[in-house]
Amino acid sequence: MTEWSWQLTDSTFKPLGDILNFREAKLTLPLNKVNTASFNIRLDNPLAVSMISDLGYLKIYRNKVLLFYGPLITVAEVGAGDNATIQVNASGPEWIFTQRLRGRQASGIKTLGANARSAKFIEHLASANAEGETHIDYTTGPISGGSTAIYESTPYRTLAEVLDDMSNTAEGFDWDIIPQENYINGLVVSQKIGRIIIANEINVEQANAVFEWGVGRNNIASFTRTVDRTTLANRAYNFTAAGPEAAGAPTVSAENASSISTYGLQEALVTANILNTTLRQALVNENIEVRKNPRQTIVFQPSTNVAPNALTGVSPVPSVGVDYKIGDSVRVRIVQKEVIHFDAMVRVWGAEYALDENFKETQTLTLSNTS
């Protein structure tokens, strides 16, 4: 059985104890987005008062691997009497990106094109950290990736918006926050609880991480494979807040003739408070590249009842944080009635864990075809 530990610390990172007897627990670990966790406990739980009085931090371990470390964001007391509960939501430390502003002057934000975008964002993060601790280590990397295009944006953007602008194009980068232990041998040794990593693509092909349905390991409990055209677009436009064809800021567009021929013309307006025309063009180009075909998504639940190898003791179900990380590519094979329906390396875009009161997990992986 998988070993889980959900631990509460106070606002200074000192441990308060393991959270037991919770319900509706969920942990979500996406790439390029904020990690989240949530759970419910009874109001008479020994740690309930601490959660309400001191919005501390939540640490989550799976098989002794630290998967999550972040602040409690909301703690709600619900109901009364024996049915009273505490509903808790927590986020990774990158949540602070939504609460810190950059470009606090009329001219907004403008960066030169000499450095890669990853380095430009780290400059923004370092500046934010100098004003107030973000609890995110930006000094140990790895930090690399993104084009050297000029970045220009409107005033008073959140750090989260700046990160999205810089990363969310073909010339951008992937990013993730890796939880970091800071309580060692009874002492808080650091204020950093997460480490940011940035690369053109956070993706290592993990050939030994294999998930199979109907063949071989049979370590997939259930799956869905969806082809969806609701987000399809083969012609896209972008203009600035000044409006279409504003002086010095023309409307930019991109299209894909092959997609138009196959699916018919489908247009979209791509919104972003970016002023630099080159960056806006890259944004619409990337939108067309990603959205020119129907979106294919595979969501599956790895088995939880597959016995470990009798000789090695190793589970045939690959584990996040051990056999692969979010962003890596794993092998997925789906065989139905001896017919191969799918066999490819696919990228793991996110993992979600749901736990019941007995710590029995249901794990869901969201994948995208990469080869």
N, C-alpha and C positions, 0 to 999 in steps of 0.2 A: 504493500500500500504506500502511496506517495505520502511523504512527510511534509506537513505544512506548519509554519509558525508565523502568526500575525502578532506583532509586538507594538506596544504603545510607548512612546517616550514623551517627556515633557518638552516645553519650548526651548530648553537648553540642551536637548538631545540625551538626557539621562533616562535610562530605561525605567518604566513603571510596571512592566509585566506583560505576560502573554494574554491576548484577548481570547477568551474561551466562550463557548455557548453562543456564538453569533449565528445569525441567519441571513440568507440572501446575500452572501458574500460574493463579490465579483472583482476580478483584476483584469484590466485591459492594457495591453502593451502594443501600441501601434508604432510604425516607423514614421518619422517626420511629423509627429503629433504629440500632444501631451498625454503621458501615462495617467491612468486613473484607477481608483479602487473605491469600493463602497461596501457597507455591511450594516446590519441592524443588530442591536443587543437589547436585552431587557433593561429597564431603568434601574433595577436593583443590582445590576452587574457591578462588581467592586471597582471597575475602572470608569464607570459612567460619569461620576462626578468630575473626575480629572479631565475627561474629554470636554465637558461643558465649561469648566472653569478655566482651563488652560489649553487653548488650541495647540496641541503639540504635534508630534510626527508619528507616522505609521511606517513600520518596516515589515516587509513580507519576505519570508524565506520559503523556497520549495526545495526539498531535499538538501537543505543547508546552503543553498545558493541564494544570495540576496537578489531578488527580482525587482523590488520596489522600495523606495525610500522617499517619502514626501510629506508635506504638511496636511493636516486636517483643514479642509476648506469650509465645510458646513457641518454643524452638529445640531440636529433638530430633535427636541423632545416632543413625542407624539403620544396622544392618548392619556389615560389615567388609570389608576388602580393597578390590578394585576396585569392589565394589557398594555401598560405604558412601555414604550420603547424609545431608544435613541437611534436615530438614523444618521449615519456618518458617511461623508464623502471626502475623499482625499485625492490629491493630485501630485504628480512628480514635481520636483523643484522648478522645472521649466514653466510651471504655472505663473511664476513671477514675471515672465516675459509679457504677460497681458496687463501687468500693473505698473510698468515702467515706461516713461515717455522719452522719445528721442526727437531731435529737431525742434527744440523749444525756442524758436525764433521765427520771425516772419519769413525768412528765406527757406525754411524747412531743412531738408537734408540733401547734401550733395557731396559725393565722394569722388575722388580722382580714379582714373582707370589703371593706375600703375600696379595695384595689388589684386590678387584673386579675391573673389567675393567672400570666401571663407575668412580670409584675414580681415576684410572690412567689417564683417559681422563681429568678429572677436574684438575688434577695436570698440565697437558699440557696447558689447558686453562688459569689457574691461572698464569703460567709462561709467556704465551703470553700477558696476560692482564698487567703484571708487566712491560713489555717492551713498551706497547702502548695500550690505552683503546680500548676494543672491543665493549663496550656498552652493554655487556651481563652479567647479574647477575648470578654468579655460586655459590653463597653462601647460597641461601635460598631453593634450591632443589625443589621437592624431587629428590635426587640423590642416586640411588642404582641399582644394577643389573650387569650382566655379570660375567663370570667365573673369576677365579684367575690365569688363565694360563699366563705364561711368554709371553710378547709381544716383538718381535724383528723385526726391519725393516731397510731398506736401508737409507742412508743419505738424507737430504734435502727433506723430505716429507712435503706436506702442512698439516695444521691442519685438513682440510677437508678429506684428504686421511687417516690420522691417525684415525679420527672418523669413517670413513667407515670400515677400517680394524677391529677396535675393536667392532663395533656394528653389522656388517652384517654377522653374523653366528648364528647358533642355541645357541651358548654359549655367544652371545652378548647381546644387549639391544636395546630398542626403545628410541628415543629422539625426542624432539620437543622444539621450542622456543615460549614462550607465550609472546605476546606484552605487554608492561608495560608502563603505563602512567607516565610521568615525569614532566609534566607542570601543576602545581596545584596552584590555587588562584593567577594567574599572575606571577608565579615564576617557573624557572627551578629548580626542587628540587633534580634531580639526573642525572648522565650521563648514567644511565642504561635505555635502551628502550626495553629490552627483558630479559626473565628469562628462562634459560635452565632447562628442566626436563628430567630425565633419569630413566627408570625402565626396568626390564626384559621384561615387556609387558605393554605398555600404553593402557589399554583396560578395560573399565568398561561396563558391560552389562546394557544398558539403556532400561529396559523393557517398559517404557512408551513412548519411541520414536519409533513410528510405522509409516511405510510407506506402503500403500496398493494400489494395482491396481485391479480394477474389483470387489472390495468387501469393506465393512466397510467404512473407511475414504475416499477412492478414492482420495488420495492426491499425486498420481504420475501422472505427465503429459505425460511422455513417457519414454521408457526404451529400452535397448538392453542387451541381455545376450549372451556372446560369449564363446565358448569352442575352445581353440587354442593350437595346438601341435607344433608350430614352435620353441618354446623355450624348448621343452621336452628334457631331457637328463637322461639316466639311468646308464651311466658310466662316471666318471669325473676324470681328472688328474690335478695336479699342480706341477710345479717345480720352483726353484728360478731363479733369473737373471743369476746365474752362469751356468745354463744349466742343462739338465736332468742328474741325478745320479752324481752331483757334490759332492766332498768329504764333508761329514758331512751334506749334504742336499739332501737326496734321494727324488725321485719323489714319491708323495703320490697319492692314488686313492681311489675311492669308487664306488660301484655299487648297483643296486637294482634288484635282480633276478626276482621278480614278474613283474616288469615293462618291463624288457627285454623279458620275456615270452609273455607278452600281446602286446607290441608295436614293438618288435624287438630291436636290439641293436642300441642305439643312443648315441654317445660319444661327450664329450665337454672338452675343455681345459679351466680351471678356472685360470685367471691371477690375481696376487696380489703380490706386492713387500714386502711380509712377509717372514722373514727368519726362524722363529721358527716353527719346524716341527709339533709340537702338534697343533698349531694354524692353520697351513696350512691344516692338516688333518680335523680339525673341519670345515674349509671352504668348502672343497669338500664334506664332509658329509652333510652339510646344503644344498649345491647346489642340491645334489641328492634327499634329502628329499623334497625340494620345487619343483624340476623340474621333478620328476619321473612320474607324471601324467599330462595330458593336463591342461593348465591354464584356469580356469573359472573366468570370470570377468563380473560383473553386473554394468552397468552405467545407471543412470536414472536421470530425471529432476523432482524435486518436483513441484507440482502445485503452481502457483502464484496467482490464482484467487479463492481460496477456502475461503469462508467467515468465520470469527471467530465465535465461539460459541455464540449464542444470549444471554445466561445467564452469562457466565464467561468472555466473550470477548477474550478468548484464541484461538489462531489459531490452527487448526488441523494439521498444517504442522510443524513438529519439526524443531528447529532452532539451527544451529551451534553456540557454545559458550554459549547457554542457556540450551537446552535440552540434548545435547551431545557435545562431543569434537572430534576432529580428532583423530582416534585411537580407539574410543569406538565402541561397537557393538550395532546395532539397529535392530529392527524386520522389516523384509520385507516379504510381502505376495503378490504373483502374481496369480491371478485367471483369466483364459481364458475360456469363455463359460461354467462357473460353474465347471471347472476342475482346481484343484490346481496344478499349474506348479512349484511353489516355495514357501516355507514357512520356514524361518529359521532366526536365529540371524546372522547378517553379520557385518563384521568389516568395518568401514569407513576409507579407506586409503587416501582419498583426497576429497576436495571440490573445485569447480571452479565456480566463478561468472562472468558473462558477463553482462555489463550494457549498455543500449543505452543512447542517449542524454537526455532522460526524466527520467533517473534513474530507468527505468523498468529493472528488473533483469531476467536473465536466469541462474538457478543454476543447476549444474551437480555434482552428487556424484559418486565416484568410490568405489565399494565394493568388498569384498572377503568373501567367505563362511567360517564360523568358527565353525558351528555346524550342 
